[in-house]
Amino acid sequence: MLGEAAHVTGYAVCDDEEYFANKVADDVSDWYRRYPELVPQGFVFNRDRVRVIDEYIGPGYAIASEEIFQAIAMVAQQEGLLLDPVYTGKAFYGMLQDIEKGRYAGSENLVFVHTGGQFGLFPQRDGFKSSWGN
């Protein structure tokens, strides 16, 4: 919105790319309506710049695979960062897979925005048993 050259990629953890591209467009329209005084002069939302990757949704909402539990455990052990198996763990796992595939080759800075969710860990603690070696 401010003319930055950064690329933003969202990782869908449920639904598909089209759903989330529509959701972003709807949210921006709602923002325009609510806060017209904050819209930068000359800014036009370009829906084509919305990039959503829906390849890592897995078996369903709040259902994580063993690979996701392993990625969450690895990040917790190495970085002390708590991700959850509902949202952030799936998104982080997707980003790791895309890094390995070379999707971000040539990027100077890669930032993962952690939106919380550590409370989603506790209801699914049994999924971590094999990841922690217990």
Helices and strands as residue ranges (DSSP letters): E 9-11, H 17-34, G 36-38, G 47-49, E 51-53, H 66-79, H 88-101, G 118-120, G 122-128
